[in-house]
């Protein structure tokens, strides 16, 4: 005889019956986990191609982090890494007690901020103007010429800048010829002008190259937006302001975040090649300070402490900018 409906219903409400039924069921598969392995299997060729770069990153970027131990030791090259005398935070204390460090930090931040502001503005402006050119041949020629300074080494670039700014150079001859000045200006011997000279030289060298990404982003803007703006009577300038710039805003913010993260990593080539004894105080940056007063004086632990300081500041700057981009909803890096 079969069970009645009431018996089946009563049995289904029994906890023991529910447990037995639950034991017979298979555990559900996490769809996210299944989706991950499915996507990984589809992209296995790309994953295999990325392995050499991941290995390069580990070997040259992560393994050398072990050398940070030197910052907490009185490192001597003749002894092994773990046979050194441990001094704790002594080198960091020495670093923050030296006035030259603060001078180098001020110069680094000053030139870094100037380069960030004027470098970004010049690259965006150049990309906007080049994007509006309709003569393809002229556009390609201008773009190619603007790239060339990027591939010139700073040794040659600094020599060109120094030659042009010399008292008998082109710039002084033009200014005197136009009657703007009575006598040549000693650009390279004026400490107050050094930051500006470095910034202008950097803008001249990198504007064309930095504009590539902005031009690529502008190429992806929907042409229908421009057509609609033309119908509404918008000028070319208003199209750039209300369509082009808002469309590439995420790209601008991402590049700004990455640039701000490297604000303190401006290198030392420009400052070392353009500087001289007269402007030495304004040319001293953190990298040059680490080279001269760290490695140059065989203070390897002190130089390592400077490198750690730079890395920590860079990470903090990136995190702050990333949170700011998250709040405004644009261009978050991670």
Secondary structure, 3 states (H helix, E strand, C coil): CCCCHHHHHHHHCCHHHHHHHHHHCCCCCCHHHHHHHHHHHHCHHHHHHHHHHHHHHHHHHHHHHHHHHHHHEECCCCCCHHHCEECCCHHHHHHHHCHHHHHHHHHHHHHHHHHHHHHHHHHHHHHHHHHCCCCHHHHHHHHHHHHHHHHCCHHHHHHHHHHHHCCCCHHHHHHHHCCCCCCCCCHHHCHHHHHHHHHHHHHHHHHHHHHHHHHHHHHCCCHHHHHHHHHCCCCHHHHHHHHHHHHCHHHHHHHHHHHHHCCCCCCCHHHHHHCCCCCHHHHCCHHHHHHHHHHCCCCHHHHHHHHHHHHHHHHHHHHHHHHHHHHHCCCCCC
